[in-house]
Amino acid sequence: MSMKKTDLYKNLALVTAQRMKNSAKTPKLTATEKATSKKELAKANPLLASLMGKAKTK
């Protein structure tokens, strides 16, 4: 007796969900880390800096 296709997909979904549950969670950034990462992004990308309101006018 072989497994039905729906049983195989259900098993695959359960395995995937279990892996996601057990995967290492990434640490959340603190406010100071967010601020520095935004500043670094703004320095690297002038268009982003202008959208953020930190563009330097010449």
N, C-alpha and C positions, 0 to 999 in steps of 0.2 A: 504494500500500500504506500503510494507516494504522497508527498505533501501537496496540497493545492497551492495554486499561485498566490491566492490571497493570504494563505498562511505564511508563505515565504516572505511576502512584503511586510506582513505584520511583524514577523520575527526580525527582519531587517530594520524596521522602524524602532522596535524596542531596543535593539542593540545600539543604534545610533543615538537614541535618547539617553541611554545609560552612559555612553561615552561622553556625551555633552555634559551630563550631570557630574561626571567624575573628572572632567578636564580641569586643568589648573585655571583659576580665575585670575584675571589681570588686575593689578592694584589700581585703585582710582587715584587720579591726580589731585593733589591739593591745590588750593587757590593760587599759591605762589608759583607752583609748577605750571599751572595753566597760563598764568600771566607771562612767564618767561617763554613758554612755547609759542604763545601768540606773538610776542615781540620778535622772536627769531623768525617766525613765518612772515611777519610784516617786513622785516629787513630783507628777506630773500625774495619777496614778491612785491614789487611796487604797486601793482594793481590791487592786490589784497590790502595793502596799506592804505590806499586811497579809499577803499570801501569801508575800512575800519575807522576812517577819519583821522589817520595819523600821517597823511601824506605831507611831504616837505615841498613847499612851493619855491620855485627859483625866481 
